[in-house]
Amino acid sequence: MKLANNCHTDLIYSYGNEVALIAETHGLDPLEVIRATNLDYPRPDLNRPGYVGGGCLSKDPYLMIASAGERPPFLVGAARRLNEHLPVHVAERMVRLLRQERGDDLRGTRLAVLGWAYKGWPPTDDMRGTPITSMLPVFATAGLTVLGHDPMVTDEVVREHGGVPVSLDKAFAEADAVLVLNDHPDYRALPVGTLLPSTDVRLVFDSWRILDEAAVRAAGVRYAGIGYLPAGATPPAPRSSRTTQVSV
């Protein structure tokens, strides 16, 4: 029963992510699309886009697929592939946006990543299924220096994953761009209107849309989110269709 429930949860989260990726292609705000879809409509609400990790949701879909034997599920594998693709998509999007700001050579560019645990609320130090794991190879290939902060994750863990641990103040003071990966209460309360103007930060990617967007923009900083591009950003190229099944 829990296996079926977890796979269903993974599936409904993946649809919110699918809507966000389609909205990004059309230059729309996925949260506006989802809010409008859910407004006064007596049907199940759509989920907001976001990363799907943790010990259960990143594992149970593969157990469900394996249990099906020669008749693999149509939806379970597709949902898991999409949710596993999202962090890579965001990392690649981050690199592209940085190149628009700084040119093709990003060596030495400092990216502060806030939130290394797989979720911020309820607060946890759980790194299972965390999006940063699949993002770091993309950042390393681009030549980025990744500064890491998480109120719940130790400096040692940040180092083990390839980041440079910093305090929250230094994350802004020493970075050229900021990527918020989880919604820990400390990040929700960030006074970006006073933090950003005295820094070199020129791009904030707010995965959970928890920061004050107007304050970020007023500081002269570009603002982006999952499926939500800054003004003037180039939409992504069309993706080829994916028809293969997930294997275990």
C-alpha positions in Angstrom: 0.0 0.0 0.0 2.8 2.4 0.9 4.6 1.6 -2.3 1.6 2.4 -4.4 1.0 5.6 -2.5 4.6 6.8 -2.9 4.6 6.1 -6.6 1.3 8.1 -6.9 2.9 11.0 -5.0 5.9 10.9 -7.4 3.5 10.9 -10.3 1.5 13.9 -9.2 4.6 15.9 -8.4 6.0 15.1 -11.8 2.9 16.6 -13.5 3.5 19.9 -11.8 7.1 19.7 -13.1 5.9 18.9 -16.6 3.6 21.9 -16.6 6.6 24.1 -15.5 8.8 22.8 -18.3 6.0 23.5 -20.9 5.4 27.0 -19.4 9.1 27.7 -19.7 9.0 26.9 -23.4 6.2 29.4 -23.9 7.7 32.1 -21.7 4.9 31.8 -19.1 4.9 31.8 -15.3 4.1 28.2 -14.3 2.8 29.3 -10.9 0.3 31.6 -12.6 -0.7 28.8 -14.9 -1.2 26.4 -11.9 -3.0 29.0 -9.8 -5.4 29.7 -12.7 -5.9 26.0 -13.2 -6.8 25.4 -9.6 -9.0 28.4 -9.2 -12.7 27.6 -8.5 -12.4 24.3 -10.4 -13.8 21.3 -8.5 -11.1 18.9 -9.5 -7.9 17.7 -7.9 -5.4 20.6 -7.6 -2.2 20.6 -9.6 1.0 20.6 -7.6 3.6 23.3 -7.8 6.8 22.4 -9.5 9.8 21.3 -7.4 12.4 18.7 -6.7 11.3 15.2 -5.6 13.8 13.4 -3.4 14.2 11.6 -0.1 14.7 7.9 0.7 11.2 6.7 -0.4 10.2 8.6 -3.4 13.6 8.2 -5.1 13.5 4.4 -4.5 10.0 3.1 -4.5 9.1 3.7 -8.2 12.0 1.4 -9.1 10.6 -1.3 -6.8 7.2 -0.9 -8.4 8.7 -1.3 -11.9 10.7 -4.3 -10.8 7.6 -5.9 -9.3 5.7 -5.6 -12.6 7.9 -8.2 -14.3 7.4 -8.4 -18.1 4.7 -5.7 -18.1 6.4 -2.5 -16.9 4.1 0.4 -15.9 3.5 3.1 -18.4 3.4 6.1 -15.9 5.6 5.2 -13.0 8.9 5.1 -14.9 8.1 8.2 -16.9 7.3 10.2 -13.8 10.5 9.1 -12.1 12.6 10.0 -15.2 11.0 13.5 -15.3 11.6 14.1 -11.6 15.2 12.9 -11.9 15.8 15.1 -15.0 14.5 18.3 -13.3 17.7 19.0 -11.3 19.9 18.5 -14.4 17.6 20.8 -16.3 17.8 23.5 -13.7 21.6 23.2 -13.5 21.9 23.5 -17.3 19.5 26.5 -17.2 21.6 28.1 -14.5 24.7 27.7 -16.6 23.0 29.2 -19.6 21.7 32.2 -17.7 25.2 32.8 -16.2 26.7 32.7 -19.7 24.3 35.4 -20.7 25.6 37.5 -17.9 29.3 36.7 -18.0 30.2 35.1 -21.3 31.0 31.6 -22.3 34.0 31.2 -20.0 32.6 30.7 -16.5 35.9 29.6 -14.8 36.1 31.3 -11.4 32.4 32.3 -11.3 31.1 31.7 -7.8 27.7 30.1 -7.4 26.2 30.0 -3.9 23.8 27.0 -3.5 21.5 27.4 -0.5 19.8 24.1 0.7 21.8 20.9 0.3 19.3 18.5 2.0 16.6 17.1 -0.2 13.9 19.3 1.4 13.8 22.4 3.7 10.4 21.8 5.4 10.2 20.1 7.7 13.9 20.8 8.2 16.1 17.8 7.7 19.8 16.9 7.1 18.7 14.0 4.8 20.8 14.0 1.6 19.1 11.0 0.0 17.7 12.0 -3.4 19.0 15.6 -3.0 19.0 17.6 -6.3 22.5 18.9 -5.7 24.0 15.5 -6.4 23.1 15.5 -10.1 23.7 19.3 -10.4 27.3 19.4 -9.3 28.7 17.6 -12.4 27.0 20.2 -14.6 28.5 23.0 -12.5 32.0 21.4 -12.5 31.9 21.0 -16.3 31.1 24.7 -16.6 34.0 25.6 -14.4 31.9 27.1 -11.5 33.1 27.3 -7.9 30.2 26.1 -5.8 29.7 27.7 -2.4 27.4 25.7 -0.1 25.1 26.5 2.8 22.4 24.6 4.6 21.3 25.2 8.2 20.9 21.4 8.8 23.8 20.0 6.8 27.4 19.9 8.2 30.3 21.6 6.5 31.9 18.1 6.1 29.0 16.9 4.1 29.1 19.9 1.8 32.8 19.3 1.2 32.2 15.6 0.6 29.8 16.5 -2.2 32.2 19.0 -3.8 31.1 22.4 -2.3 32.9 25.0 -0.3 31.1 25.6 3.0 30.2 29.2 3.7 28.0 31.1 6.2 24.7 32.5 4.9 26.2 36.0 4.9 29.2 34.9 2.9 27.0 33.0 0.5 25.8 36.4 -0.7 28.9 38.5 -0.1 31.2 36.1 -2.0 29.0 34.9 -4.8 28.2 36.0 -8.4 24.9 34.1 -8.4 22.7 32.4 -5.9 20.7 29.2 -6.4 18.0 28.4 -3.7 17.4 24.6 -3.7 15.1 24.1 -0.7 12.6 26.0 1.3 14.1 26.0 4.8 12.5 28.8 7.0 15.9 30.6 7.1 15.7 31.1 3.4 12.1 32.2 3.4 13.0 35.0 5.9 16.0 36.3 3.9 15.9 40.1 3.6 17.1 40.1 0.0 16.2 43.8 -0.4 19.1 44.7 2.0 21.4 41.7 1.3 21.8 42.0 -2.5 22.6 45.7 -3.3 26.1 45.6 -1.8 27.1 42.3 -3.5 28.3 41.0 -6.9 25.3 38.8 -7.2 23.5 39.4 -10.6 21.3 36.3 -10.8 19.1 34.6 -8.3 17.4 31.3 -9.1 14.7 30.7 -6.6 13.6 27.1 -7.1 10.7 27.3 -4.6 9.7 31.0 -5.4 10.0 31.9 -1.7 12.0 35.1 -2.0 10.7 38.6 -2.5 10.9 38.7 -6.3 10.2 42.5 -6.5 13.0 43.2 -4.0 15.4 41.0 -6.0 14.6 42.9 -9.2 14.7 46.3 -7.5 18.3 45.5 -6.5 19.1 45.1 -10.2 19.4 41.3 -10.0 17.8 38.9 -12.5 15.3 36.5 -11.0 14.4 33.0 -12.2 12.7 29.9 -10.9 11.7 26.4 -12.1 10.1 27.0 -15.5 10.3 30.8 -14.9 12.9 32.7 -17.0 14.1 36.3 -16.5 13.1 38.8 -19.1 15.2 38.4 -22.2 16.3 34.9 -21.5 16.3 32.4 -24.4 13.7 29.7 -24.1 15.1 26.1 -24.2 15.5 24.2 -27.4 12.8 21.5 -28.1 13.6 18.2 -26.4 13.5 15.0 -28.4 10.8 12.5 -27.3 11.6 9.9 -24.7 10.1 6.6 -25.2 12.4 4.2 -23.5 11.4 2.5 -20.2 13.3 2.9 -17.0 15.3 -0.2 -16.2 16.2 -1.4 -12.8 
